[in-house]
Amino acid sequence: MSQFDHTSTTNDVIADINLHGKRVVVTGASSGLGVETARVMAAAGAAVTLVARDQDKLATALAGLQEAVPGATFDAAIADLADLDSVRTGAAAILAHAPQIDILVNNAGIMACPLLRTAQGFEMQFGTNHVGHFLLTSLLMPALLQGAPARVVNLSSAAHKFAPVNLEDPNYQQRDYQKWQSYGESKTANVLFSVGLEQRFGARGVHALAVHPGMIATELGRHMDQADFEMIAGDTDPADMPYKSIPAGAATSVWAATSPELAGRGGLYLEDCHIAEPAAGDSRGGVESYALDAQAADQLWSLTEELIGEAFATG
Ligand SMILES: NC(=O)c1ccc[n+]([C@@H]2O[C@H](COP(=O)([O-])OP(=O)(O)OC[C@H]3O[C@@H](n4cnc5c(N)ncnc54)[C@H](OP(=O)(O)O)[C@@H]3O)[C@@H](O)[C@H]2O)c1
């Protein structure tokens, strides 16, 4: 039973953890939860690779982190998850300085954008949140196996409750686009990817965990309008919404990545620094059974390999 909860911060969960000699890679390290995740891992002694798509934002984040954690080792790589060629270039840059990876945090994400397409034509949320990370993880798998026992943390969301993945039409080619449904599908895909990774690599010491960080005011809301905020609030008074600070929001990712309690475990969905209960009723918490479904995880795995045109690395 975890000693932490929804109030715990990154500093709380890292307090007894020593990451000296470890290599951590964090995507979406130019903003929000990614920067905080990188900061606290570096403060615990890890060498941290910051992955982002925007050179200027990455440079600003790097400068802030170097000031926050003097003497820490930071490396940086550019990868646009919405362009598989950029993911390949970025992965090569990461592997050049990190032949062994102990922790990969697939944190980058985009939410509720209008209908847009990635460089290869995938719907933007599914393409960025799932497909880009799938390929990146495949390309980094040899380094993760080198680091075993290693962990992959996939940032999902309670929004996975909005929808299972539509395996027939994941890229909205035959149905009307709905931005929240699409976000929900992509976040379900993040959980199913964790299940699929665990099935294939858990026995080889690479474990995968999916995380709902909570609700945190970050740049993730950049595409939201007033109606979206009202929809998210539902019947709850906006003043009573259970928002977390960024250090509390990033705590579950850091707990997933480092907690000794989770050693050797994977294919799980975590929230509030706990393993989530099955979803019940209209509660905001819990995990839907369709997100942990092994058969759906296999189907999504095959589908994604087809979309990227290559088999996932075997090591
Ligand atoms: N905040 C919440 O309430 C909440 C709730 C549930 C789940 N989450 C999940 O938590 C994760 C982190 O979100 P956040 O709240 O920290 O949001 P954020 O501040 O918007 O950070 C998202 C990061 O992802 C990067 N990103 C977006 N598209 C990308 C692309 N095509 N290629 C590479 N990087 C890309 C962004 O880069 P730029 O800076 O260049 O845009 C940014 O660094 C996301 O996966 C999100 O779905 C957040």
The ligand as an ORCA input file, in Angstrom:
! r2SCAN-3c Opt
* xyz 0 1
  N      -2.225     18.669    -17.177
  C      -3.201     17.803    -16.940
  O      -4.217     18.119    -16.277
  C      -3.107     16.385    -17.441
  C      -4.137     15.502    -17.101
  C      -4.068     14.199    -17.579
  C      -3.011     13.803    -18.371
  N      -2.033     14.696    -18.695
  C      -0.933     14.236    -19.565
  O       0.297     14.643    -19.031
  C       1.253     14.824    -20.085
  C       1.997     16.119    -19.892
  O       1.098     17.180    -20.074
  P       1.276     18.656    -19.466
  O       0.068     18.902    -18.638
  O       2.616     18.817    -18.874
  O       1.111     19.517    -20.813
  P       2.033     20.601    -21.520
  O       2.510     21.597    -20.523
  O       1.260     21.079    -22.686
  O       3.271     19.750    -21.997
  C       3.150     18.854    -23.071
  C       4.494     18.630    -23.686
  O       4.315     17.787    -24.842
  C       5.019     18.367    -25.915
  N       4.489     18.002    -27.236
  C       3.267     18.242    -27.741
  N       3.218     17.827    -29.014
  C       4.442     17.319    -29.320
  C       5.030     16.769    -30.479
  N       4.368     16.663    -31.647
  N       6.317     16.362    -30.422
  C       7.018     16.479    -29.297
  N       6.536     17.010    -28.156
  C       5.252     17.432    -28.188
  C       4.883     19.854    -25.691
  O       5.815     20.542    -26.481
  P       5.641     22.128    -26.821
  O       6.111     22.792    -25.584
  O       6.522     22.332    -27.997
  O       4.203     22.329    -27.113
  C       5.158     19.910    -24.191
  O       6.524     19.840    -23.923
  C       0.463     14.712    -21.388
  O       0.681     13.442    -21.962
  C      -0.984     14.846    -20.960
  O      -1.882     14.173    -21.817
  C      -2.048     15.968    -18.239
*
